């Protein structure tokens, strides 16, 4: 089995709510019919509007939704129906083959299939610093930063996806996709985000530690950070 991450863009004149509703109502069935499993949709909607200050943008326009799913094979020879389903539900899309590593599984706040996930999900497309080799960047990310992200944040789900290769022509040159889920309060309360409610000194320490760690391997000029609502379908 292989995991695919796809970024979807709505048409410039398409209503955001209508776009989201179409994705939720018909895309999962279309992907399942094409052979996909474990479909997850991450939507930019009104529920995550309070997190707008956390958005970081490289792509212009920035992606409007993310779809994650597994296939028996992501080989283009066998992906035609999947690509057709994604194309039918967006004005354009980009897709990547990834290697998933679940650092923190969501055992604290599970929800029934099809319902909105508890809290909110930060969907992060990241690129490694150009002055680092890919192997060195991965070593820093996995051997150092992973522990920092666990210890300094209030994330109850944390999934790393290392990009293996792009699956579509012209896909942005990302190195990884990371999904982290937080309580709703973390959308606009840094203390809730950095697991430091009621402790200003801990907030400043966790923030500084996290930013220093990110700076060791991430190219901040080539990232897209998107607050989303999560749906497992």
Helices and strands as residue ranges (DSSP letters): E 2-9, H 16-22, I 23-27, H 28-33, E 37-43, G 46-54, E 65-71, G 76-78, H 80-88, E 92-104, E 120-126, H 134-140, I 141-145, H 146-152, E 157-166, E 176-182, G 184-187, H 190-193, H 200-215, E 224-232
